[in-house]
Amino acid sequence: MQATLALVGRPNVGKSTLFNRLTRSRDALVANLPGLTRDRKYGLGRLGGRDYLVVDTGGLGEETDAIDALMGEQTRAAMREATHLLLLIDGRTGVTAGDEALAAELRVMGKPVYLVVNKVDTTTPDAALAEAYRLGLGEPLLISATRGSGLERLIERVIPGPASEAWTDAETDDPSVADASAASRGNMPRPRSKEGTRIAFVGRPNVGKSTLVNRLIGENRVVVFDRPGTTRDTIDVPFERDGRRYVLVDTAGIRRRARVNEMVEKFSIVKALEAINAADVVVLVLDARAGVTEQDAHLIGLALDAGAPLVVAVNKWDGLTADERADVRRGLDLRLTFLDFAERHFISALHGTGVGHLLAAAHRADDSAHREVSTAALNRLLEGLVAAHQPPLSRGRRIKLRYAHLGGHRPFTIVIHGNQTERLPGEYKRYLANGYRKALKLVGTPVALEFKTGDNPFAGRRNTLTPHQAHKKKRLLRHVKRNSR
């Protein structure tokens, strides 16, 4: 059985920093701000030849309002799931009453509890040890999550026994190495993830993204609160239905740049934008009562720029009158004319109305985006489209489109070769894209066209006239001048 390590402690003791170190990633949002982490965040790690699952949690012991109580429920759920509990305390501030209360709560759970003293690089280790022994949890483990010191000893203590074979990648405590390795593969074709189809739920703050994720999986996996900005980090939720695996990604709400002042919110938005680029399918969640705003259109543009398949979920549909629903539909038709390829679903995340259709729509969009089409089929479609509607004339010459082939996915790209393709008007390009999408029955994914013009071997060259041609040209010019008088 794989060890599951739950990181527990008061706010701002370094749990997220330790999570990033143990998983060799930057998945958890880190800032010098208490209460930044609110949801459970899971990550796989390996250190010293030992595999484990680590869970980052929100801080306990300083609940001041309702959202802190909900955050505490998420942390205690992680404690119940874990096989090992790691209680982090701040070595600089020493043991507090909150630490003592947490230690008492962990003792009664009947699971191995390990006391971890963090931030020992900025204090005297002997003083930190003397304070930590007061909690009665055995020998404390001294670490510095920021510098990565003491982590191998920590894992050897928590997961004893012989180490397993090493990974292919070299093990390191530096998250930047893993980031650099991932970045080096950024321009390579991305295969389908083994963990399942990644579905990112994006939208403005307080449109119901977290409620929708909880409704889909059937449990309170992420914190839901009636306050904009409740979700601060991207949360990956593995999920399986009807034999198909998914990873639901809850993201922070994205506001207009002019309204973003706090540094934490800026980092949250960056993480949300990264989730859009990494997602297989993006579900744009709209508020039916607010309609389509400029920020919603901006988010759609970001998803289209990333080439991601798209599904539109119009939330809070319950409670609207028939006239209000008709107005919403007219507004969508007016504002989203460029998004006619994306499926629209009118749902209520709170009550579950229409939510069950979203996964099927994401399934269709993902399959369309990865569709393989032969060159022969694309050429037959091109011939039919050109025969039905010829390209326009350019400088008295007909633009010719000769053949097409598949250029790639995300977005679904078709490369068309011909003559004077750079002079093809936008209307005709849209005609071709729509024709291909309808003929291939592509849903949820944009179709991008790339045009290639063959090199003209005579471009830039002047014809050299023979003596006979030069004589005829002079006679013609004299004739023209004589007639013009």
Buried (B, 14 or more C-beta within 10 A) or exposed (E): EEBBBBBBBBBBBBBBBBBBBBBBBBBBBBBEBEBBBBBBBBBEBBBBBBBBBBBBBBBBBBBEEEBBEBBBEBBBBBBEEBBBBBBBBBBBBBBBEBBBEBBEBBBEEEBBBBBBBBBBBEBEEEEBBEBBBEBEBEEBBBBBBBEBBBBBEBBBEBBEEEBEEEEEEEEEBEBEBBEEEEEEEEEEEEEEEEEBBBBBBBBBBBBBBBBBBBBBBEEBBBBBBEEEBBBBBBBBBEBEEEEBEBBBBBBBBBBEEEEBEEEBBEBBBEBBBBBBBBBBBBBBBBBBEBBBBEBBEEBBEBBBEBBBBBBBBBBBBBEBEEEEBEBBBEEBEEBBEEBEBBBBBBBBBBEBBBBEBBBBBBBBBBBBBBEEBEEEEBBEBBEEBBEEEEBEEBEEEEBBBBBBBBBEBBBBBBBBBBBBBEBBEEEBBEBBBBBBBEBBEBBBBBBBBEBBBEEEEEEEEEEEEEEEEEEEEEEEEEEEEEEEE
